[in-house]
Amino acid sequence: MRVVIPSAGMGTRLGMNKPKGLVEIKGRPLVAWQMDSIPPGMEVCVVVGYQADLMKTAILKAKPDAMIVENVDFRTTGVAKSVLMGCQKTEGNVIVLDGDILSTKSLISQFQSMETLVGIREKASWDRPVLVSINDGMVTRFSREEGDFEWACVACMSPSLLRDDDDFFYRGLERSLPAKTVLIEAPEIDTIEDLKEAEKWASTNL
């Protein structure tokens, strides 16, 4: 199974003039922690864009056998496009891990599945989250207006669910609902406050 990490964006909300993958936590870039979280024998493909050369250096230093794809159109394409690029030449389901999540091996192992799995978290991480509605333990709807949990930007899914004109990869997941859920606690780093919380979390979990 392959883990696809879309990490081509500019990290605008964070305001540090660098991709989120290069933000340091405990003295190491976020993308290095993500490389550490890939279980042995599993492929990983990171899709880079903004400051691509710096991202490639950080990725290969942490995991020399990582696959890297460059999305040169990162300014005009959405996350779903990067996910599609990272899924090339693979069959079956992939695990999609957004490029701003501080992950662990245990998190990745939860998503090794032959069926669609949707990662959710209890607490909204910013003021405009994508929410999910749950019925009998299954995700039934994604929404910006209402829901029971926040969509955590992690999933196991078939690349065939995605379309070229999708903006976010949860649009593909919508085509496979209802889907089973996985409750996660891994921090998502969107703002400076998130970064501070991630540092605290890392001190006891990494």
Secondary structure, DSSP 8 states (H G I E B T S, - for coil): -EEEEEE-S--TTTTSSS-GGG-EETTEEHHHHHHHTS-TT-EEEEEE-TTHHHHHHHHHHH-TT-EEEE-TTTTTS-HHHHHHHHTTT--S-EEEE-TTB---HHHHHHT--SS-EEEEESS--SSS--EEEEETTEEEEEESS--SEEEEEEEEE-GGG--TT-SSTHHHHHTT-SEEEEE----B--SHHHHHHHHHHHHHH-
